Amino acid sequence: MNTNRVIRVALEAGKLILENGGETYRAEETMSRICSAYDIPNSENYVSPTVIITSVITNKGKPISLTKRIKYRTVNLDKIDKINNLSRNIKINNLTLDEVEEYLEYINNENKTYSFNLNILFSCLISSFFTLLFGGNGNDFVISFIVGALLQLNLVFLKYVSANVFFTNLVGGFTVALGSIIGHLIIPNTNIDKIIIGSIMILVPGIAIVNAIRDTISGDLISGIIRAVEAFLIAIAIAVGTGTVLKVFYMVSGGINL
């Protein structure tokens, strides 16, 4: 078995897990399983949210080390689940390396996503029902429903132009605050704070926060800190976008109670 090729496949599997929102320990475990399935039990894997390093010692005592840089991250739990199952079934199903490579390529290229209209609908529902959860009234529900649609449209566009995470969340916070204020001016008896809090929940980096805690508890301190800093920067971007609009409105309106 070509050792170099095996660790390249393992590295690709770990990369896909990280790119789709998986935890550090999960990527390391998957890589180790793949190497072990092809009689390389002594692989050493180092994984962080931005880089993967793996190294092995061949039967001839020759060290091999490979590195992968992670530049893109999203959330796709379906892909993580498929890669997990693949790594666990290699030995059970006697999969060849060619089959594993082919399936990893299939997973990577798979674009199984919800439709545009469905994404808009659920964005609206998330915003509006969170607004009710935080104490909003019927009018708040209607405005946050519309704001949720505007926010999702902006997120889709920003993803299309490959905007970075900080800018995306800054514009998202700006959109939520502006939409909430306009709705407040059009429809009476509304609460801007409830609308903003409910609508902004779409942007909250919940998975990043959970993964940061999970990695820290597991002993992956560097990965935990990196993920925590990432979540903190996203929160700052949301706050800057929202706060800028509110501050301008407050100044222009002469201190009207929001």
C-alpha positions in Angstrom: 0.0 0.0 0.0 1.3 3.4 -1.0 1.8 5.2 2.4 2.0 8.6 0.8 -1.3 8.1 -1.0 -3.1 6.9 2.2 -2.2 9.9 4.3 -3.2 12.2 1.4 -6.6 10.6 1.5 -6.8 10.9 5.3 -5.7 14.5 5.0 -8.4 15.2 2.5 -11.1 13.6 4.8 -9.9 15.8 7.7 -10.0 18.9 5.6 -13.5 18.2 4.5 -14.7 17.8 8.1 -13.1 21.1 9.2 -14.4 22.9 6.1 -18.0 21.8 6.9 -18.0 22.8 10.6 -16.6 19.6 12.3 -14.7 19.6 15.6 -11.0 19.2 15.9 -11.2 15.8 17.6 -13.5 14.5 15.0 -11.1 15.4 12.1 -8.2 13.8 14.0 -10.2 10.6 14.8 -11.3 10.3 11.2 -7.8 10.6 9.9 -6.5 8.1 12.3 -9.2 5.6 11.4 -8.4 5.9 7.7 -4.7 5.4 8.3 -5.3 2.5 10.6 -7.7 0.8 8.1 -4.8 0.7 5.6 -2.2 -0.7 8.1 -0.7 2.6 9.2 -1.4 2.6 12.9 1.2 5.1 14.0 0.0 8.2 12.3 0.3 11.5 14.2 -2.2 14.2 13.4 -2.3 17.8 14.4 -5.5 19.7 13.6 -6.5 23.3 14.1 -9.3 25.3 12.4 -6.8 26.7 9.9 -4.3 24.0 9.3 -3.9 20.2 9.3 -0.6 18.4 9.7 -0.1 14.6 9.6 3.0 12.5 9.7 3.9 8.8 9.7 6.9 6.6 9.8 7.0 4.0 7.0 8.1 0.4 7.5 11.5 1.4 6.2 11.8 4.1 8.9 11.3 7.0 6.5 9.2 9.9 7.9 6.5 11.4 5.7 4.7 14.6 6.6 1.9 16.5 4.8 0.1 19.8 5.5 -3.2 21.2 4.4 -4.3 24.8 4.8 -8.0 25.5 5.6 -9.2 28.6 3.9 -12.9 28.1 3.7 -15.4 27.1 6.4 -19.1 26.6 6.4 -21.6 24.3 8.1 -22.8 21.1 6.5 -23.5 18.4 9.0 -24.6 16.0 6.3 -21.1 15.9 4.8 -19.6 15.4 8.2 -21.9 12.5 8.8 -21.0 10.8 5.5 -17.3 11.2 6.1 -17.7 9.7 9.6 -19.5 6.7 8.2 -17.0 6.3 5.5 -14.1 6.1 7.9 -15.8 3.6 10.0 -16.9 1.3 7.2 -13.6 1.0 5.3 -12.6 -2.2 7.1 -16.1 -3.5 7.4 -16.8 -3.2 3.7 -13.2 -3.8 2.6 -13.2 -0.6 0.6 -10.2 0.0 -1.7 -8.3 3.3 -1.6 -9.7 4.1 -5.0 -13.3 3.7 -3.7 -12.5 6.0 -0.7 -11.0 8.6 -2.9 -13.9 8.5 -5.3 -16.5 8.8 -2.5 -14.6 11.7 -0.8 -14.6 13.5 -4.2 -18.3 12.9 -4.5 -18.9 14.3 -1.0 -16.8 17.3 -1.7 -18.6 18.1 -5.0 -22.1 17.4 -3.7 -24.2 20.5 -3.6 -27.2 19.1 -1.8 -28.7 22.3 -0.3 -32.1 23.6 0.4 -33.8 25.7 -2.3 -33.5 29.4 -2.3 -37.2 29.9 -1.5 -37.1 27.4 1.4 -34.0 29.2 2.9 -35.9 32.5 2.7 -39.0 31.0 4.3 -37.1 29.5 7.3 -35.1 32.7 7.8 -38.4 34.5 8.1 -39.8 32.0 10.5 -36.7 31.9 12.7 -36.6 35.7 12.9 -40.3 36.1 13.7 -40.7 33.3 16.2 -37.6 34.3 18.1 -39.0 37.8 18.3 -42.2 36.3 19.9 -40.0 34.3 22.2 -38.2 37.4 23.4 -41.5 39.2 24.2 -42.5 40.8 20.9 -46.1 41.4 19.9 -48.0 40.6 16.6 -46.7 43.7 14.8 -43.1 42.8 15.8 -43.8 39.4 14.4 -44.7 40.8 11.0 -41.8 43.2 10.8 -39.2 40.5 11.9 -40.7 38.1 9.3 -39.9 40.7 6.6 -36.5 41.5 8.1 -35.6 37.9 8.1 -36.2 37.7 4.3 -34.1 40.8 3.7 -31.3 39.4 5.8 -31.3 36.1 4.0 -31.2 37.9 0.6 -28.2 39.9 1.7 -26.4 36.7 3.0 -27.0 34.9 -0.2 -25.6 37.8 -2.2 -22.6 38.2 0.0 -21.8 34.5 -0.2 -22.1 34.8 -4.0 -19.4 37.6 -4.1 -17.3 35.7 -1.6 -17.3 38.3 1.1 -15.4 37.5 4.3 -17.1 36.5 7.5 -16.5 39.8 9.3 -18.0 41.9 6.5 -20.9 39.5 6.0 -22.0 39.7 9.6 -21.4 43.5 9.8 -23.7 44.0 6.8 -26.1 41.5 8.4 -26.3 43.5 11.6 -26.7 46.7 9.5 -29.6 45.1 7.6 -31.4 43.9 10.7 -31.2 47.3 12.4 -32.2 49.3 9.4 -35.1 47.0 8.5 -36.3 47.1 12.1 -36.2 50.9 12.3 -38.1 51.3 9.0 -40.7 48.8 10.1 -41.0 50.7 13.4 -41.7 54.0 11.5 -44.3 52.4 9.2 -46.1 50.2 11.7 -47.0 51.7 15.1 -46.9 49.9 18.5 -43.7 48.0 17.7 -40.5 47.3 19.8 -37.3 47.8 17.9 -35.3 46.0 20.5 -37.4 42.8 20.3 -37.3 42.8 16.5 -33.6 43.2 16.3 -32.9 40.6 19.0 -35.1 38.1 17.3 -33.9 38.7 13.7 -30.2 38.8 14.7 -30.4 35.2 16.0 -29.8 34.0 12.4 -26.3 35.5 12.6 -25.3 34.3 16.1 -22.3 31.9 15.7 -23.8 29.1 17.8 -21.8 26.2 16.3 -18.5 28.1 16.6 -19.2 28.8 20.3 -20.2 25.1 20.9 -17.1 23.8 19.1 -14.8 26.2 21.0 -16.1 24.9 24.3 -16.0 21.3 23.1 -12.4 21.6 21.8 -11.3 23.3 25.0 -12.8 20.6 27.2 -11.2 17.9 25.0 -7.8 19.5 25.7 -7.4 21.1 22.2 -6.6 24.5 23.8 -5.3 26.2 20.7 -8.2 25.1 18.5 -10.6 26.1 21.3 -9.0 29.6 21.6 -9.1 30.1 17.8 -12.7 29.2 17.5 -13.6 31.4 20.5 -11.8 34.3 18.9 -13.6 33.7 15.7 -17.0 33.7 17.4 -16.0 36.9 19.3 -15.1 38.7 16.1 -18.4 37.7 14.5 -20.2 39.1 17.6 -18.2 42.3 17.2 -19.1 42.6 13.5 -22.8 42.1 14.3 -22.6 44.7 17.1 -20.8 47.2 14.9 -23.4 46.9 12.1 -26.4 47.1 14.4 -24.9 49.8 16.7 -24.0 52.1 13.8 -27.5 52.2 12.4 -29.1 52.7 15.9 -26.6 55.5 16.7 -27.3 57.3 13.5 -31.0 57.0 14.0 -30.8 58.2 17.5 -28.8 61.3 16.4 -31.1 62.1 13.5 -34.3 61.5 15.5 -33.1 63.7 18.3 -33.2 61.0 21.0 -36.5 59.4 20.3 -37.1 56.5 22.7 -36.6 53.2 20.7 
